[in-house]
Amino acid sequence: MPKIEVNEQLFYSLVGRRWNSRDEFEEVLTCAKAELDEDSDKSLPESERVLKIELNDTNRPDLWSTAGVARQLRIHSGGKRPKYPFFTRPEAPGSTGGSVSGSVGGSAAKVPAKDSPFRVVVDPQLREIRPYIAAFVVSGKAIDDAQLKDVIQTQEKLCWNFGRKRRSIAMGVYRTSLIRWPVRYTAADPDGTKFIPLGMDTPLSLREINQQHPKGQEYGYIVADFPKYPYITDDNGETLSYPPVINSARIGAVQVGDTELFVEMTGTDMETLTLAVSMVACDFADAGYQVVPVTVEYPYDTPFGRSITFPYYFQKPTFC
């Protein structure tokens, strides 16, 4: 079962309240099918205290994060359901044009999805390699240490469990200020394509990353048998990442204080990928960030069309 570590200060700020005792807190955790695995060390400053929570529902990946558990507890305790106006939806029957945007959890004015200022362009060769990518941008405030650690944990938990150890989902986060748009999701020569991966200071080819970098040794096998590997760059050719393996050491090295982030996920199943992107976008929104949609342009058919603006809400709403 997934276990998460949550910064106590961040967690209670997201829930919007505290409980009077450990017993009371443990009781309310059951609404998320969760239990307190380890309480925080009260001798530490509040900003450094960590709660360890075990999650017992493998069918609720939306709970595998600080914001996810906090959302469940907040709603259970009588808080309002959040509204997410950044989602786009499938076009209505009989309408013309592409998808439209609206608020999940409430009404919002519908605007053309093409109005998104950010684009990702997909290489046709990726159809047989790792065909899907979905993304969004977050802005509005600087990321602090607790939030950055939580993003990294969410990335690891979501991609390991829901994403089948990065085979069906891999997630990357980048410094938007260093990106020239549009972003390009391409198929690259594994021997002729080099960049400096995160955690190193010298360029390696994609195949060398598989052989020499710890993440390459762990995840490189996912794409190693293809003649070309997935590769993400900006419009200047600057490397963002080699998914599903490793980010670049420059654009892909998010730092405390960054005020705008580009979040992408690549994978092999469009519905799973779209759900994962939606979950992470909602987590950022709950934490006070503005979520800005990104339009992905495919040269081939996908379950949701060739031009999709993410986060994309394709499923019917369910309530529990």
N, C-alpha and C positions, 0 to 999 in steps of 0.2 A: 504494500500500500504506500502511496506517496506520503512523504513527510516534508513539511516546509518549515523554514525558520523565518519568523516575522519580527521586524523591528517593532518593539512595543509602542513607541511614540507614534510611528507611522500608522500602525494598525488601529490604535484607538482614535486617531484623528480621522481615519476613514470610516470607522464605525459610528463615530459621533457621540459616544458615551462610554462609560466604564461600568464594571460590576463591583458590588460591595465585597465580594469574597471569591476565593478560588472555586468553591463549590458552586456558587451561582454562575460563574463563568463557564465551568465545565458542563453545567446543565444546559446552558444556552448553546454551547457548541454542538450538541446533539442534533440541532436543526440542520446543521451542515454535514451530518454523519461524520463528525470529527471529534477528536478528543485531545486534551492537553497532554502531550508527551513529556514536556519538561517546562517548568515555570522559569521565569526570568530571574536573573541574579539582582536582587534589590540593592546590593551594595554598589552597583554600577550607576553612573548617570543615566537618566531616563532615555536619553538619545542613543545609548549603547546597549540597552537591555534587549534581549532576544527571547521570544516565546517559540517553543517547538511544538508544532501541531501535526498530529497524524490524521490523514484523511482516509476514510474507510469506504468511499464510493468511487469506484473506478469508472463509473459512467458519467461523472460530473467533472470534466477537466476544467470547467470554468471556476472551480473551487480551488485549483492547485496554485493559488497565488495569494498574496496578502490582501489585495483588493477584492479578490473573489470571495474569500471567507468573510471579509468585512462587509461586503454587499449583502451576503446571505443573512448575517446577524443583524444588520441594520434594518432590512426589510422585515425580518422575523420580529424585531422589537418595535415595529410600528412605523418605521421610517418610510418615506415615499419611494416608490419605484423610480429609478433614475430614467431620464430621457436622453436619447442619443441621436441628435439631429444630423449627424454626419453620415448615417447609413444611406446607401442607394438601394433601390428595390427593383425587381423586374417591372417592365412596363405593363400597364393595365391592358387587358384584352381590348382590342379595337383601337388602341392608341398608336401613334406613329412616333418614330424616333427611338432613342436608346433608353437605358434605365433612368429612373428618376430618384431624387433623394427625398427623405422624409425622416421624421423622428420615430425611432422605436421606443414605445412607451408613451407616445403622445403625438399630437399633430404638429406638422411643420410645413412651411411653404415648399412646394416641389419646384426644383430647378433642374435644368438639363445637366446630366452627368458630365458632359463634355466641358463644363465650366471649370473642372479641376485644373489648377495651374501646374500640376506635376504629372509627368508621364513616364512609363516604362515601356520600352520597345523590345519585343521578343524575336529572337532569331528563329527562322523556320526549322533549322536543324535540331532544335531542342525537343521537337515533338516526339522523337524516339529515344531521348536521353532522360531528361527531367523536365517534363513539358510545362509545368505551371508555376507561376509566380503571382503573388498578391502583396500589396504594400499600402502604407499610409505614412503620413508625416505628423509629428507632434511638435507643438510649440507653445509658447505662452509663459513659461517660467523655466528657471534654471534647474537642472537635475541635481539633487544633492546625493551624498554618499549612501544614505539609507535607500533612496529610491533606485539608485544605480545598482546596488547589490540585489535589490528585489527584482529588477528587470533581468539581471543575469540569472537569478534563480528560476524565474518564470521561463526563461528561454530553455534552461536545462531540463526542468521538469516536463514542460510541454512537449519538447522535441524527443525526449527519452521515452516517455510513456505514451502519450497520444500520438506522437510522431514516429513511433516504432524505431527508436534509436537513430533518428534522422533519416531513415529510409523514405518515409512518406512526408515528413515535415522537417525542415531546417530553418532556423530563424537568424537573421542578421540585423544589427542595429548600427547606425552610422551617423557621422557628424554632417548634417545637412549643409552647413555653411561652407563645406569644402567641395560640394557636389555641383557640377554643371549639368543642367537638365537638357534633354531627357536622359534618364538612366537606360543602359542597354544590357539586356540579358542575352548573352551570346553563347555559342559553342566554340571552345578554344582548343588550339593545338596543345596537348599536354606537355610537349617537349619544347616548343618554341615560345610559350607564354610564361613570363616570369614576373614576380612581384615580391615585395618584402612582406611575409606573413606576420600576423600579430604574434609577439613573443620572440621574434628574431630580428636581426639587424642587417641581414644580407639577402639579396634576391635569390629565390629558388624557382625552378620551373614547377608546374603543377604536378608532374610526375615525381619530381624530387621532394615536393611537400608530402606526397603520399609515403615516401620512403624515409624521410628524415624528421618531419615535424610530428610531435606527439599526437596532434589531432588528425594528421594525415594517416598515421599508423592506425588510429582508431576508427576513422570514418572513410578513408580514401577508397576502400574496397567497394563502396556503394556505386561509384561511377568508374572504377578502374578498368572495366572490360569494354568500355565504349571507346571508339576511335577519337572522339573529342569530349572535353569535359565542360560542365556548366561554368560560366564565368560572368561576373557582373562588373561593369565599368560605368563611368559617367560619359558625357558626350565629348570630353577631352581625351578619353582613353585611360583616365586614372582608375586604378583598380579599387573596387569596393570589397569584393570577396571572391573566393572560389567555393561556392556552395556544393555540397553540404558540409564542407570541411572547416574553412578558416577565413576570417576577415583579414583585410590588409592592415598593416601597422600604422597607416596614416588615417585614411578616411574611416576605417573600421575600428579605431581606438577611441571609443566614447570616454569623455572625461567629466568629472564633477564640474558643474558650472556651465556645461553646454545647454543652450536654450532652444535648440531645434534639432530633432532627431528624425532620421529616415528609418523606418522599420519595414523589412521585407521578409517574406517566407517563400521558399521554393518547395516543390514536392511533386508527387505522382498522382494524387487524388484531389480533384478540384474541390469537392464538397468539404472534405476534411480540412484542406488548406484554408478555405474560406471561413469555416467555423473558427479555426485557430486564430486567424487574423482578427476576426470580430471580437473574440474573447480578450485578446491583448489590447485592442483599441479601447474597449470598454474599461479595462483596468487603468489605462492612462487617463481616460476621461474622468473616472472617479477620483483620480489623484489630482485633478485640477488642471490638466493639460488640455489644450485645444487640439482636436484631431482633424487633420486636413486630408481629404480623400486623394487618392492617387489613381489615375487611369492607366490600365495595362492594355496595350495593343498587341493582339495575337495575329499572326499570319495564317493561323489554322483554326478550325472550329474547336470550341470547348463547350462543356455543358451549359455555360452561361453566355455564350456568344463570343465574338472576336474582340470587342472593345468593352471592358468591364471596369467600372470605377469602384474601388474598394475603400472602406469596408462595405460589403455587399450582403444584404439581408434577404436570402432566398427562401428560408424555411418559414413554416407557419409558427406564430408565437405560441409558446406553451407556458403555463404558470404552475407553480407548485407552492 
